[in-house]
């Protein structure tokens, strides 16, 4: 007759629930996995499948009773670590959203908003288009697989039960500046072209006061914006690749800051 002791049951539960908490934290916050279009049941199934797949390759988990307060604290700690790793990559996608909002504002399309299933709120048309394009490039570069590889390797760098240092949380806050800087640089060619266009329209209005700026300016800025956007799509993927590399570098720095 097969008999299972409480110590064995605690070891089995700890071996599953601690890695599962970190993976589910990543799934809830990372791009593509944490998309609001994905149902919660699918996210749970994806996290469970990843946990079962990588479980044999993970180091030994701490021997903690599953019904103790210490196990609950470790469970919450692992969830926050996974959320922090996913949120670091989410900041890189937010940089594209910042660029899209700036471009839409300069083109005069800030009033044309859609419901974004990725953010759960209202976003401009250009920001939604660039966000979907960024997500497609991320999947084409196997960024989602690299993200899973990083979180699995994080169990070696930051074992379960090791208390993360506070410098890691400050690093996440500092990467907000990287998000705004990357978004500004991404939108800079479009903003410069539209600034030149608006300056030319202003000079034209001064030279011909009878010209209706509101009737001419909007179609001109809209046309110039779409033309420049079309011309810049060819170099969009290499720029996104550098942004994604910055995100993975940020996750590496985050784990190093946690370890200290």
QUINORGI-V915695 format. One record per residue. N is the residue number from 1. NEAR is the number of other C-alpha atoms within 12 Angstrom. D_CENTER is the distance of its C-alpha to the mean C-alpha in whole Angstrom. Layout:
# QUINORGI-V915695
n->N near->NEAR d_center->D_CENTER
n->N near->NEAR d_center->D_CENTER
This chain:
# QUINORGI-V915695
n->1 near->3 d_center->50
n->2 near->4 d_center->47
n->3 near->8 d_center->46
n->4 near->11 d_center->43
n->5 near->10 d_center->43
n->6 near->15 d_center->41
n->7 near->17 d_center->39
n->8 near->16 d_center->38
n->9 near->19 d_center->37
n->10 near->23 d_center->35
n->11 near->23 d_center->34
n->12 near->24 d_center->32
n->13 near->25 d_center->30
n->14 near->33 d_center->29
n->15 near->31 d_center->28
n->16 near->33 d_center->26
n->17 near->34 d_center->25
n->18 near->45 d_center->23
n->19 near->48 d_center->21
n->20 near->41 d_center->20
n->21 near->35 d_center->19
n->22 near->42 d_center->16
n->23 near->48 d_center->15
n->24 near->41 d_center->15
n->25 near->35 d_center->13
n->26 near->44 d_center->10
n->27 near->45 d_center->11
n->28 near->37 d_center->11
n->29 near->32 d_center->7
n->30 near->42 d_center->5
n->31 near->41 d_center->5
n->32 near->37 d_center->8
n->33 near->38 d_center->10
n->34 near->35 d_center->9
n->35 near->27 d_center->10
n->36 near->23 d_center->13
n->37 near->19 d_center->15
n->38 near->20 d_center->15
n->39 near->17 d_center->18
n->40 near->17 d_center->18
n->41 near->17 d_center->21
n->42 near->19 d_center->19
n->43 near->27 d_center->16
n->44 near->23 d_center->19
n->45 near->19 d_center->21
n->46 near->26 d_center->18
n->47 near->35 d_center->17
n->48 near->25 d_center->21
n->49 near->20 d_center->22
n->50 near->30 d_center->19
n->51 near->30 d_center->21
n->52 near->21 d_center->25
n->53 near->19 d_center->24
n->54 near->23 d_center->23
n->55 near->27 d_center->25
n->56 near->16 d_center->28
n->57 near->18 d_center->26
n->58 near->27 d_center->25
n->59 near->23 d_center->28
n->60 near->21 d_center->30
n->61 near->31 d_center->29
n->62 near->27 d_center->31
n->63 near->24 d_center->34
n->64 near->29 d_center->33
n->65 near->25 d_center->35
n->66 near->27 d_center->32
n->67 near->20 d_center->34
n->68 near->14 d_center->34
n->69 near->12 d_center->32
n->70 near->18 d_center->31
n->71 near->27 d_center->29
n->72 near->20 d_center->27
n->73 near->22 d_center->26
n->74 near->33 d_center->25
n->75 near->36 d_center->23
n->76 near->25 d_center->21
n->77 near->29 d_center->21
n->78 near->35 d_center->19
n->79 near->30 d_center->17
n->80 near->29 d_center->16
n->81 near->47 d_center->15
n->82 near->41 d_center->13
n->83 near->32 d_center->11
n->84 near->40 d_center->11
n->85 near->45 d_center->9
n->86 near->39 d_center->7
n->87 near->37 d_center->6
n->88 near->43 d_center->6
n->89 near->47 d_center->4
n->90 near->43 d_center->2
n->91 near->36 d_center->5
n->92 near->44 d_center->5
n->93 near->45 d_center->5
n->94 near->39 d_center->7
n->95 near->37 d_center->9
n->96 near->40 d_center->10
n->97 near->38 d_center->10
n->98 near->34 d_center->13
n->99 near->38 d_center->14
n->100 near->41 d_center->15
n->101 near->36 d_center->17
n->102 near->34 d_center->19
n->103 near->41 d_center->20
n->104 near->33 d_center->21
n->105 near->29 d_center->23
n->106 near->35 d_center->25
n->107 near->38 d_center->25
n->108 near->29 d_center->27
n->109 near->27 d_center->24
n->110 near->22 d_center->23
n->111 near->16 d_center->25
n->112 near->18 d_center->24
n->113 near->21 d_center->21
n->114 near->20 d_center->20
n->115 near->17 d_center->18
n->116 near->23 d_center->15
n->117 near->19 d_center->14
n->118 near->31 d_center->10
n->119 near->26 d_center->11
n->120 near->15 d_center->14
n->121 near->13 d_center->16
n->122 near->19 d_center->18
n->123 near->31 d_center->16
n->124 near->31 d_center->18
n->125 near->28 d_center->19
n->126 near->36 d_center->18
n->127 near->37 d_center->14
n->128 near->35 d_center->14
n->129 near->26 d_center->16
n->130 near->37 d_center->14
n->131 near->36 d_center->10
n->132 near->25 d_center->12
n->133 near->22 d_center->14
n->134 near->36 d_center->10
n->135 near->34 d_center->10
n->136 near->22 d_center->13
n->137 near->27 d_center->13
n->138 near->34 d_center->10
n->139 near->22 d_center->13
n->140 near->16 d_center->16
n->141 near->20 d_center->15
n->142 near->17 d_center->14
n->143 near->28 d_center->11
n->144 near->28 d_center->11
n->145 near->19 d_center->14
n->146 near->22 d_center->13
n->147 near->38 d_center->11
n->148 near->35 d_center->14
n->149 near->22 d_center->16
n->150 near->30 d_center->15
n->151 near->44 d_center->14
n->152 near->33 d_center->18
n->153 near->24 d_center->19
n->154 near->32 d_center->18
n->155 near->32 d_center->21
n->156 near->22 d_center->23
n->157 near->25 d_center->22
n->158 near->32 d_center->21
n->159 near->28 d_center->24
n->160 near->38 d_center->24
n->161 near->30 d_center->26
n->162 near->23 d_center->26
n->163 near->22 d_center->25
n->164 near->25 d_center->22
n->165 near->19 d_center->23
n->166 near->18 d_center->22
n->167 near->19 d_center->21
n->168 near->28 d_center->17
n->169 near->27 d_center->16
n->170 near->17 d_center->18
n->171 near->27 d_center->15
n->172 near->33 d_center->12
n->173 near->19 d_center->14
n->174 near->19 d_center->15
n->175 near->30 d_center->12
n->176 near->26 d_center->12
n->177 near->18 d_center->15
n->178 near->28 d_center->13
n->179 near->32 d_center->10
n->180 near->26 d_center->14
n->181 near->22 d_center->16
n->182 near->30 d_center->13
n->183 near->34 d_center->13
n->184 near->25 d_center->17
n->185 near->25 d_center->18
n->186 near->38 d_center->16
n->187 near->36 d_center->18
n->188 near->24 d_center->21
n->189 near->27 d_center->23
n->190 near->37 d_center->23
n->191 near->30 d_center->24
n->192 near->23 d_center->27
n->193 near->28 d_center->28
n->194 near->33 d_center->28
n->195 near->21 d_center->30
n->196 near->19 d_center->33
n->197 near->27 d_center->33
n->198 near->28 d_center->33
n->199 near->16 d_center->36
n->200 near->18 d_center->38
n->201 near->26 d_center->38
n->202 near->20 d_center->39
n->203 near->16 d_center->42
n->204 near->18 d_center->43
n->205 near->19 d_center->43
n->206 near->14 d_center->45
n->207 near->12 d_center->48
n->208 near->12 d_center->48
n->209 near->12 d_center->48
n->210 near->12 d_center->49
n->211 near->16 d_center->45
n->212 near->15 d_center->43
n->213 near->22 d_center->40
n->214 near->16 d_center->38
n->215 near->13 d_center->39
n->216 near->19 d_center->39
n->217 near->27 d_center->36
n->218 near->22 d_center->33
n->219 near->19 d_center->34
n->220 near->24 d_center->34
n->221 near->35 d_center->31
n->222 near->27 d_center->29
n->223 near->22 d_center->31
n->224 near->28 d_center->30
n->225 near->36 d_center->26
n->226 near->24 d_center->26
n->227 near->18 d_center->28
n->228 near->26 d_center->26
n->229 near->31 d_center->23
n->230 near->15 d_center->25
n->231 near->15 d_center->26
n->232 near->21 d_center->22
n->233 near->22 d_center->21
n->234 near->12 d_center->22
n->235 near->16 d_center->21
n->236 near->26 d_center->17
n->237 near->24 d_center->16
n->238 near->18 d_center->17
n->239 near->25 d_center->16
n->240 near->34 d_center->12
n->241 near->25 d_center->13
n->242 near->20 d_center->14
n->243 near->34 d_center->11
n->244 near->37 d_center->9
n->245 near->22 d_center->12
n->246 near->26 d_center->12
n->247 near->39 d_center->8
n->248 near->31 d_center->11
n->249 near->22 d_center->13
n->250 near->34 d_center->12
n->251 near->41 d_center->11
n->252 near->28 d_center->15
n->253 near->27 d_center->16
n->254 near->40 d_center->15
n->255 near->36 d_center->17
n->256 near->23 d_center->20
n->257 near->23 d_center->20
n->258 near->29 d_center->20
n->259 near->24 d_center->23
n->260 near->16 d_center->24
